[in-house]
């Protein structure tokens, strides 16, 4: 590890210029590489072409296929994405891998439109402080689902997506804006639905080996048999120096070597019945190194295991599932006298959806029930709550062009004895206007609701004390936009206004221990876009495999502090831009992520990543470079001049270069 950390924003203008030059250089390099003679586009043994010309008819067919992207997040049953009255992003498994990401949360931060926060490299949890993504500049409003079931722990809404390998995912569907009507009380700012692989009727085996600097390893083995799918993954990262620093208190954290193991199992034992299991275990450690004389360091060993299982029955008009999730984090401060932490989160529940086959409209009715429990042995003990709801949605098409959607949910939250119960009516309205088959206008509005977490109510430590008097978060979101699918351009553009009352924030006025309060007003206003261009789609040669993309948002997230003074609550701008070549024998993806206008005086940054895959023999040789131009990345922290503790958490110091080989047979 080399290079000096920059702990303040005094050099931001110079750094911004350097970042802009690095990003421009990366984009120009990708363009030049794509325009070179395509040596990979050679005739194959059968006399056909490898990555050669793609007829115009096939290009048009591919565009038509993209226009009919099938999603389930927006309305719980499959439907064409372009016809939904919402901003929905669908990310296929191949796109996740081609981003060059190391795990699922790393892939999400490269998608575009999501801000990223972490407390250790690769999104590793630091004593229960988990990596997370923010929708439209608002943290702690997203609901994360696995096959439609909630996996966030009730203690702090943590979801630890760094534990999920990419090769266990079929696709991800991201729904922006309030979705409480169909997905419950926690869907304040949006929904991230992770869909695991399904068993197929074919037989295939896959082995992938990858290694890099920083003692990085990422190896996986999977077997797909008729009706059965099994996957194993192992990931390792070597010791890391100075993953965070407190400038006020004079110490840093180092990260010990980390090992992660993951297992997925998917089966289709009977017609319309699916069984899924996803489990992981990882271990690491943290050393708190002090700058001054006296105590040298404090050390903590950490183990974390997670389990998720579901059984689903699905037809075109009826869905039912039961599910359960359990996680346990064990922490041992081996240099102190503190007792061991043993923190558990567990959810289980069931849901049923029925789509009535009416001729005049599409009518969806359903019921959800989830038990949320947490047991933190040294913090507050055992707490639980029951969430259950009835919901319905009606969709009606008028004049063969206009489709109106109205939804309603009656949500109940029953706490344990001695705590508050809640019930809320959560409506939503949507409209889709089809100008033609490729151009749609859409709009929606919906009410959101979210209960306080157990950590926010009961946690107690030297740094944070819970507030049992907290009330729930509530509010409305409004959105309108356009969807356009063209042979050369695919565009999604939306303007939004997200307005909340009583959003739960941290009161930092009095130093440590800090506590929580209900902010009076909390809002975010802005625009979001997804743009993909294929300028050579009609040219019958290798160039029609080339595309460029840019996804992101601009927003003004604003909140009121405990004294009623407005402050910036999240990052104002995030964008992912890149150039991609998809050939039969070669894949190249050069992408950049920019996070700017950040809160708490954090530095903006732009990182550039490269991913390449080349067919070599019967397998594929892969090369990926994260942070190609060695950008210093502050992934979270507080550098405000009036902060009681000025601190930073860093990403990996320097580029991560990974070389691998993948074999499918």
Secondary structure in CASP SS format (residue, H / E / C, confidence):
PFRMAT SS
TARGET T0000
AUTHOR 0000-0000-0000
METHOD secondary structure of the structure
MODEL  1
X C 1.00
X C 1.00
X C 1.00
X C 1.00
X C 1.00
X C 1.00
X C 1.00
X C 1.00
X C 1.00
X C 1.00
X C 1.00
X H 1.00
X H 1.00
X H 1.00
X H 1.00
X H 1.00
X H 1.00
X H 1.00
X H 1.00
X H 1.00
X H 1.00
X H 1.00
X H 1.00
X H 1.00
X H 1.00
X H 1.00
X H 1.00
X H 1.00
X H 1.00
X H 1.00
X H 1.00
X H 1.00
X H 1.00
X H 1.00
X H 1.00
X C 1.00
X C 1.00
X C 1.00
X C 1.00
X C 1.00
X C 1.00
X C 1.00
X E 1.00
X C 1.00
X C 1.00
X C 1.00
X C 1.00
X C 1.00
X E 1.00
X C 1.00
X C 1.00
X C 1.00
X C 1.00
X C 1.00
X C 1.00
X H 1.00
X H 1.00
X H 1.00
X H 1.00
X H 1.00
X H 1.00
X H 1.00
X H 1.00
X H 1.00
X H 1.00
X H 1.00
X H 1.00
X C 1.00
X C 1.00
X E 1.00
X E 1.00
X C 1.00
X C 1.00
X C 1.00
X C 1.00
X C 1.00
X C 1.00
X C 1.00
X E 1.00
X E 1.00
X H 1.00
X H 1.00
X H 1.00
X C 1.00
X C 1.00
X C 1.00
X C 1.00
X E 1.00
X E 1.00
X E 1.00
X E 1.00
X E 1.00
X H 1.00
X H 1.00
X H 1.00
X H 1.00
X H 1.00
X H 1.00
X C 1.00
X C 1.00
X C 1.00
X C 1.00
X C 1.00
X H 1.00
X H 1.00
X H 1.00
X H 1.00
X H 1.00
X H 1.00
X H 1.00
X H 1.00
X C 1.00
X C 1.00
X E 1.00
X E 1.00
X E 1.00
X E 1.00
X C 1.00
X C 1.00
X C 1.00
X H 1.00
X H 1.00
X H 1.00
X C 1.00
X C 1.00
X E 1.00
X C 1.00
X C 1.00
X E 1.00
X C 1.00
X C 1.00
X E 1.00
X E 1.00
X E 1.00
X E 1.00
X C 1.00
X C 1.00
X E 1.00
X C 1.00
X C 1.00
X C 1.00
X E 1.00
X E 1.00
X E 1.00
X E 1.00
X E 1.00
X C 1.00
X C 1.00
X E 1.00
X E 1.00
X C 1.00
X C 1.00
X C 1.00
X C 1.00
X C 1.00
X C 1.00
X C 1.00
X C 1.00
X C 1.00
X C 1.00
X H 1.00
X H 1.00
X H 1.00
X C 1.00
X C 1.00
X H 1.00
X H 1.00
X H 1.00
X E 1.00
X E 1.00
X E 1.00
X E 1.00
X E 1.00
X E 1.00
X E 1.00
X E 1.00
X C 1.00
X C 1.00
X C 1.00
X H 1.00
X H 1.00
X H 1.00
X H 1.00
X C 1.00
X C 1.00
X C 1.00
X C 1.00
X C 1.00
X C 1.00
X E 1.00
X E 1.00
X E 1.00
X E 1.00
X E 1.00
X E 1.00
X E 1.00
X C 1.00
X C 1.00
X C 1.00
X C 1.00
X C 1.00
X C 1.00
X C 1.00
X E 1.00
X E 1.00
X E 1.00
X E 1.00
X E 1.00
X E 1.00
X E 1.00
X E 1.00
X E 1.00
X C 1.00
X C 1.00
X C 1.00
X E 1.00
X E 1.00
X E 1.00
X E 1.00
X E 1.00
X E 1.00
X E 1.00
X E 1.00
X E 1.00
X E 1.00
X C 1.00
X C 1.00
X E 1.00
X E 1.00
X E 1.00
X E 1.00
X E 1.00
X E 1.00
X E 1.00
X E 1.00
X E 1.00
X E 1.00
X C 1.00
X C 1.00
X E 1.00
X E 1.00
X E 1.00
X E 1.00
X E 1.00
X E 1.00
X E 1.00
X C 1.00
X C 1.00
X C 1.00
X C 1.00
X E 1.00
X E 1.00
X E 1.00
X E 1.00
X E 1.00
X C 1.00
X C 1.00
X E 1.00
X E 1.00
X E 1.00
X E 1.00
X E 1.00
X E 1.00
X E 1.00
X E 1.00
X E 1.00
X E 1.00
X E 1.00
X E 1.00
X E 1.00
X C 1.00
X C 1.00
X E 1.00
X E 1.00
X E 1.00
X E 1.00
X E 1.00
X E 1.00
X E 1.00
X E 1.00
X E 1.00
X E 1.00
X E 1.00
X E 1.00
X E 1.00
X E 1.00
X E 1.00
X E 1.00
X E 1.00
X E 1.00
X C 1.00
X C 1.00
X C 1.00
X C 1.00
X C 1.00
X C 1.00
X E 1.00
X E 1.00
X E 1.00
X E 1.00
X E 1.00
X E 1.00
X E 1.00
X E 1.00
X E 1.00
X E 1.00
X E 1.00
X E 1.00
X E 1.00
X E 1.00
X E 1.00
X E 1.00
X E 1.00
X E 1.00
X C 1.00
X C 1.00
X C 1.00
X E 1.00
X E 1.00
X E 1.00
X E 1.00
X E 1.00
X E 1.00
X E 1.00
X E 1.00
X E 1.00
X E 1.00
X E 1.00
X E 1.00
X E 1.00
X E 1.00
X E 1.00
X E 1.00
X C 1.00
X C 1.00
X C 1.00
X C 1.00
X C 1.00
X C 1.00
X C 1.00
X E 1.00
X E 1.00
X E 1.00
X E 1.00
X E 1.00
X E 1.00
X E 1.00
X E 1.00
X E 1.00
X E 1.00
X E 1.00
X E 1.00
X E 1.00
X E 1.00
X E 1.00
X E 1.00
X C 1.00
X C 1.00
X C 1.00
X C 1.00
X C 1.00
X E 1.00
X E 1.00
X E 1.00
X E 1.00
X E 1.00
X E 1.00
X E 1.00
X E 1.00
X E 1.00
X E 1.00
X E 1.00
X E 1.00
X E 1.00
X E 1.00
X E 1.00
X C 1.00
X C 1.00
X C 1.00
X C 1.00
X E 1.00
X E 1.00
X E 1.00
X E 1.00
X E 1.00
X E 1.00
X E 1.00
X E 1.00
X E 1.00
X E 1.00
X E 1.00
X E 1.00
X E 1.00
X E 1.00
X E 1.00
X E 1.00
X E 1.00
X E 1.00
X C 1.00
X C 1.00
X C 1.00
X E 1.00
X E 1.00
X E 1.00
X E 1.00
X E 1.00
X E 1.00
X E 1.00
X E 1.00
X E 1.00
X E 1.00
X E 1.00
X E 1.00
X E 1.00
X E 1.00
X C 1.00
X C 1.00
X C 1.00
X C 1.00
X C 1.00
X C 1.00
X E 1.00
X E 1.00
X E 1.00
X E 1.00
X E 1.00
X E 1.00
X E 1.00
X E 1.00
X E 1.00
X E 1.00
X E 1.00
X E 1.00
X E 1.00
X E 1.00
X E 1.00
X C 1.00
X C 1.00
X E 1.00
X E 1.00
X E 1.00
X E 1.00
X E 1.00
X E 1.00
X E 1.00
X E 1.00
X E 1.00
X E 1.00
X E 1.00
X E 1.00
X C 1.00
X C 1.00
X C 1.00
X H 1.00
X H 1.00
X H 1.00
X H 1.00
X H 1.00
X C 1.00
X E 1.00
X C 1.00
X C 1.00
X C 1.00
X E 1.00
X E 1.00
X C 1.00
X C 1.00
X C 1.00
X C 1.00
X C 1.00
X C 1.00
X C 1.00
X E 1.00
X E 1.00
X E 1.00
X E 1.00
X E 1.00
X E 1.00
X E 1.00
X E 1.00
X E 1.00
X E 1.00
X E 1.00
X E 1.00
X E 1.00
X C 1.00
X C 1.00
X C 1.00
X E 1.00
X E 1.00
X E 1.00
X E 1.00
X E 1.00
X E 1.00
X E 1.00
X E 1.00
X E 1.00
X E 1.00
X E 1.00
X E 1.00
X E 1.00
X C 1.00
X E 1.00
X E 1.00
X E 1.00
X E 1.00
X E 1.00
X C 1.00
X C 1.00
X C 1.00
X C 1.00
X C 1.00
X C 1.00
X E 1.00
X E 1.00
X E 1.00
X E 1.00
X E 1.00
X E 1.00
X C 1.00
X C 1.00
X E 1.00
X E 1.00
X E 1.00
X E 1.00
X E 1.00
X E 1.00
X E 1.00
X E 1.00
X E 1.00
X E 1.00
X E 1.00
X E 1.00
X C 1.00
X C 1.00
X C 1.00
X C 1.00
X C 1.00
X C 1.00
X C 1.00
X C 1.00
X H 1.00
X H 1.00
X H 1.00
X H 1.00
X E 1.00
X E 1.00
X E 1.00
X E 1.00
X E 1.00
X E 1.00
X E 1.00
X E 1.00
X E 1.00
X E 1.00
X C 1.00
X C 1.00
X E 1.00
X E 1.00
X E 1.00
X C 1.00
X C 1.00
X C 1.00
X C 1.00
X C 1.00
X E 1.00
X E 1.00
X E 1.00
X C 1.00
X C 1.00
X C 1.00
X C 1.00
X E 1.00
X E 1.00
X E 1.00
X E 1.00
X E 1.00
X E 1.00
X E 1.00
X E 1.00
X E 1.00
X E 1.00
X C 1.00
X C 1.00
X C 1.00
X E 1.00
X E 1.00
X E 1.00
X E 1.00
X E 1.00
X E 1.00
X E 1.00
X E 1.00
X E 1.00
X E 1.00
X E 1.00
X C 1.00
X C 1.00
X H 1.00
X H 1.00
X H 1.00
X C 1.00
X C 1.00
X C 1.00
X E 1.00
X E 1.00
X E 1.00
X E 1.00
X E 1.00
X E 1.00
X E 1.00
X E 1.00
X E 1.00
X E 1.00
X E 1.00
X E 1.00
X C 1.00
X C 1.00
X E 1.00
X E 1.00
X E 1.00
X E 1.00
X E 1.00
X E 1.00
X E 1.00
X E 1.00
X C 1.00
X C 1.00
X C 1.00
X C 1.00
X C 1.00
X C 1.00
X C 1.00
X E 1.00
X E 1.00
X E 1.00
X E 1.00
X E 1.00
X C 1.00
X C 1.00
X C 1.00
X C 1.00
X C 1.00
X C 1.00
X C 1.00
X C 1.00
X E 1.00
X E 1.00
X E 1.00
X E 1.00
X C 1.00
X C 1.00
X C 1.00
X C 1.00
X C 1.00
X E 1.00
X E 1.00
X E 1.00
X E 1.00
X E 1.00
X E 1.00
X E 1.00
X E 1.00
X E 1.00
X C 1.00
END
